[in-house]
Amino acid sequence: MDPHEKQQQAVALAYGSNDAAPRVVAKGRGLLAEAIIERANAAGVYVHESPELVSLLMQIDLDQHIPPELYRAVAELLAWLYHLDHGAMEDALRPAAHDTPPA
């Protein structure tokens, strides 16, 4: 590996109904990062690329909640994911204009 080339990094977050905030459940560099991404893809979990956010999340210990300073950035990411999940479903359920019965 070229010493000037930055290793791939990955962080996995989990957010349950009993959690006060999302928490870091996996993180790693290189081969471990690739494995985290592969498992997410295999499980149908969206993978979002944001080097700046990953860099900040890499500083958080495993099983720790994200700090309040990152709430907004992670909330925006979660809103984006929610829109992808539910927006696509709503689009699929919405009848096309030509399918609407005449009045």
Backbone bond lengths (Angstrom), bond angles and torsions (degrees), N, CA, C in turn:
res aa  C-N    CA-C-N  psi(-1)  N-CA   C-N-CA  omega(-1)  CA-C   N-CA-C  phi
1 M - - - 1.450 - - 1.519 109.13 -
2 D 1.309 116.23 136.08 1.453 122.59 177.17 1.527 108.31 -64.51
3 P 1.341 118.50 127.15 1.468 120.19 -177.79 1.525 112.81 -61.39
4 H 1.334 117.30 -20.56 1.462 120.17 179.81 1.531 111.74 -86.76
5 E 1.337 115.86 -13.96 1.461 120.08 179.62 1.528 109.01 -81.59
6 K 1.311 116.02 130.34 1.455 120.96 -178.34 1.526 109.82 -81.14
7 Q 1.328 116.93 135.41 1.461 122.11 177.37 1.520 110.20 -68.31
8 Q 1.338 115.32 143.97 1.453 120.08 175.85 1.525 108.77 -65.06
9 Q 1.327 115.76 142.64 1.456 122.17 178.23 1.525 108.66 -126.65
10 A 1.317 116.24 151.47 1.457 120.85 176.63 1.522 109.42 -146.68
11 V 1.322 114.60 145.60 1.457 121.81 176.96 1.530 107.34 -135.27
12 A 1.321 115.92 134.45 1.459 120.78 176.69 1.524 108.26 -110.19
13 L 1.336 115.08 133.46 1.455 121.18 178.14 1.519 109.47 -112.74
14 A 1.316 115.42 150.29 1.466 121.27 173.45 1.512 106.90 -130.44
15 Y 1.343 114.88 145.29 1.456 119.96 179.67 1.513 108.12 -143.03
16 G 1.317 115.94 108.71 1.463 121.03 179.71 1.506 111.09 -104.49
17 S 1.302 115.71 166.81 1.465 120.24 -178.10 1.531 112.40 -63.01
18 N 1.314 117.99 -23.17 1.467 121.21 179.09 1.524 112.92 -92.58
19 D 1.331 117.13 -3.06 1.463 120.78 -178.91 1.525 110.78 -85.16
20 A 1.321 115.35 139.88 1.463 120.42 175.89 1.525 110.28 -73.41
21 A 1.318 116.21 -28.24 1.469 122.57 -179.14 1.527 107.40 -158.77
22 P 1.332 116.73 162.12 1.469 118.28 175.58 1.527 110.17 -58.90
23 R 1.318 115.94 151.62 1.461 119.65 178.30 1.517 110.01 -129.00
24 V 1.312 115.22 155.77 1.461 122.91 180.00 1.526 107.94 -80.91
25 V 1.334 116.64 119.29 1.464 120.06 -178.42 1.531 112.24 -110.80
26 A 1.327 117.74 -13.17 1.465 121.50 175.12 1.516 107.85 -160.72
27 K 1.318 115.66 147.13 1.464 120.44 175.48 1.521 108.08 -160.29
28 G 1.316 115.24 152.83 1.457 118.52 179.12 1.512 112.41 179.68
29 R 1.329 114.07 172.82 1.471 122.59 179.48 1.522 109.05 -122.94
30 G 1.313 115.89 157.82 1.463 120.85 173.84 1.516 112.80 61.92
31 L 1.340 115.89 -127.00 1.462 121.40 -177.20 1.526 112.00 -62.00
32 L 1.304 117.22 -36.23 1.470 120.32 178.28 1.529 109.79 -66.12
33 A 1.317 118.09 -40.65 1.458 121.59 176.89 1.527 110.24 -61.61
34 E 1.318 116.32 -43.85 1.465 120.41 178.45 1.530 110.74 -60.70
35 A 1.322 117.02 -40.68 1.469 121.42 179.53 1.530 110.62 -65.62
36 I 1.324 117.81 -39.86 1.467 121.56 178.49 1.528 109.43 -62.33
37 I 1.317 116.29 -44.52 1.469 121.07 -179.28 1.525 110.44 -66.65
38 E 1.325 117.30 -42.35 1.477 120.79 178.50 1.532 110.98 -61.11
39 R 1.319 116.96 -43.65 1.480 120.03 -179.93 1.519 110.88 -65.99
40 A 1.321 116.78 -38.32 1.468 120.00 177.63 1.526 109.74 -63.32
41 N 1.322 116.71 -46.81 1.463 120.44 179.53 1.524 110.95 -61.68
42 A 1.319 117.46 -42.81 1.465 121.70 -179.28 1.530 111.15 -64.12
43 A 1.334 116.32 -31.10 1.469 120.91 -179.31 1.531 112.10 -88.24
44 G 1.325 116.29 -0.99 1.461 119.44 -179.67 1.511 113.50 77.55
45 V 1.334 116.59 20.10 1.457 121.63 179.03 1.522 108.16 -88.88
46 Y 1.332 116.00 134.48 1.459 119.80 179.10 1.523 110.32 -64.96
47 V 1.324 115.27 141.91 1.458 121.68 175.76 1.520 106.37 -114.78
48 H 1.303 115.84 120.18 1.464 121.93 -179.38 1.517 108.53 -109.86
49 E 1.311 116.74 132.55 1.460 120.52 -179.90 1.515 110.52 -99.70
50 S 1.301 115.10 116.20 1.456 122.24 176.26 1.526 107.03 -147.62
51 P 1.330 117.37 90.29 1.476 120.16 -176.57 1.530 113.34 -53.93
52 E 1.330 116.67 -36.96 1.467 119.56 -178.47 1.525 110.64 -66.88
53 L 1.333 116.53 -45.76 1.462 119.82 -179.91 1.525 111.08 -67.04
54 V 1.327 117.30 -41.67 1.468 120.71 178.17 1.517 110.17 -60.52
55 S 1.313 116.65 -41.84 1.464 120.51 179.49 1.535 111.06 -59.27
56 L 1.316 116.43 -41.34 1.471 120.09 178.43 1.528 111.04 -69.85
57 L 1.329 116.88 -41.97 1.467 120.70 -178.73 1.523 112.29 -68.71
58 M 1.323 117.79 -27.67 1.471 121.35 178.28 1.530 111.32 -63.26
59 Q 1.308 117.46 -20.71 1.470 121.50 -178.99 1.534 112.77 -81.47
60 I 1.326 116.36 -9.17 1.469 120.81 -177.93 1.526 109.09 -91.39
61 D 1.316 116.58 135.75 1.458 121.36 178.52 1.524 110.81 -66.35
62 L 1.338 115.30 152.48 1.459 120.73 177.40 1.523 110.71 -58.54
63 D 1.315 115.92 143.12 1.460 125.54 178.80 1.528 113.15 65.86
64 Q 1.328 117.15 16.47 1.465 121.26 176.14 1.521 109.37 -102.00
65 H 1.332 115.95 146.25 1.459 120.95 175.97 1.523 109.41 -70.73
66 I 1.335 115.11 150.84 1.458 118.21 176.59 1.524 108.51 -67.75
67 P 1.326 118.17 150.17 1.467 120.24 -179.85 1.527 110.85 -75.28
68 P 1.324 117.01 157.02 1.468 121.07 -179.74 1.534 113.58 -53.96
69 E 1.318 117.30 -29.10 1.466 120.84 -179.62 1.532 111.93 -63.19
70 L 1.325 117.22 -21.67 1.467 120.61 -179.05 1.529 113.05 -102.88
71 Y 1.324 117.69 0.18 1.466 120.57 -178.24 1.527 111.70 -55.33
72 R 1.312 116.93 -47.75 1.470 119.66 -175.91 1.522 111.64 -63.36
73 A 1.336 116.79 -46.59 1.467 119.94 -178.83 1.523 110.80 -62.25
74 V 1.314 117.53 -43.17 1.466 121.05 -179.43 1.529 110.02 -71.84
75 A 1.334 118.04 -36.74 1.469 120.75 177.47 1.523 110.68 -62.22
76 E 1.323 117.16 -40.49 1.466 120.29 177.28 1.523 110.80 -64.12
77 L 1.311 117.00 -39.21 1.462 121.31 177.29 1.529 110.46 -64.98
78 L 1.320 116.97 -44.84 1.467 120.58 178.97 1.527 111.31 -64.19
79 A 1.325 117.19 -37.75 1.468 120.62 177.30 1.524 110.25 -64.38
80 W 1.332 116.56 -40.74 1.466 121.69 177.47 1.526 110.10 -61.57
81 L 1.337 116.64 -44.81 1.458 120.65 179.22 1.522 111.17 -64.67
82 Y 1.332 116.67 -40.87 1.461 121.03 178.78 1.531 109.48 -60.89
83 H 1.325 115.58 -43.70 1.467 119.89 179.08 1.523 110.72 -62.54
84 L 1.326 117.24 -41.99 1.466 119.97 178.08 1.519 110.93 -60.85
85 D 1.323 116.31 -45.46 1.469 120.79 -179.43 1.523 111.81 -66.32
86 H 1.309 116.31 -53.50 1.461 120.92 -171.62 1.521 112.85 -87.38
87 G 1.311 117.68 -30.60 1.458 120.41 177.14 1.514 111.18 -64.79
88 A 1.316 117.14 -42.39 1.462 121.32 179.14 1.523 109.72 -65.92
89 M 1.329 117.28 -38.95 1.455 121.31 179.70 1.535 109.72 -66.96
90 E 1.335 117.22 -43.78 1.460 120.66 179.13 1.520 110.73 -63.08
91 D 1.346 117.10 -40.46 1.463 120.58 178.41 1.518 110.54 -61.94
92 A 1.322 117.17 -38.53 1.461 121.20 -178.95 1.531 110.77 -70.14
93 L 1.324 117.24 -32.49 1.465 121.09 -178.23 1.536 113.08 -85.70
94 R 1.339 116.71 -20.76 1.458 121.09 -177.38 1.529 109.04 -73.63
95 P 1.342 117.97 128.52 1.463 119.10 179.41 1.528 110.28 -69.53
96 A 1.304 115.49 145.11 1.455 120.46 176.45 1.518 108.69 -69.52
97 A 1.330 117.17 156.11 1.467 121.99 -177.76 1.526 111.22 -55.69
98 H 1.313 116.98 -38.58 1.468 119.61 -177.64 1.538 112.08 -77.52
99 D 1.359 117.22 -10.08 1.463 120.19 177.69 1.523 112.42 -89.82
100 T 1.329 117.47 -6.84 1.451 121.25 -176.71 1.528 109.07 -74.11
101 P 1.327 116.84 127.95 1.472 118.51 179.74 1.522 110.49 -65.74
102 P 1.332 117.78 149.20 1.461 120.50 179.26 1.516 111.39 -65.45
103 A 1.320 116.99 150.71 1.473 121.83 -178.54 1.504 111.85 -80.34
